[in-house]
């Protein structure tokens, strides 16, 4: 699996709702504007799934909001143990459709 960082400039309630709906067991909130998602795909495909691109929402509605979406290739830093444990577990999961 790949871990994606979702970095919103301000709280985007529709983006957060989509994260929770699409990745119910594969997201970790760091704070109200920063989330980690474990999924397969690319940063572009995650952005589209979350409804942040043009014409990316089901039914053609307006975009859900805006965020920078980054795919991780490695990680390092300082955070609570729960963050590192979650990342390690998700990176070791076999790839699925998540």
PyMOL commands that set and color helices and strands:
alter all, ss='L'
color gray80, all
select helices_A, chain A and resi 13-22+43-49+58-60+81-92
alter helices_A, ss='H'
color red, helices_A
select strands_A, chain A and resi 2-7+27-31+34-39+68-71
alter strands_A, ss='S'
color yellow, strands_A
deselect
rebuild
show_as cartoon
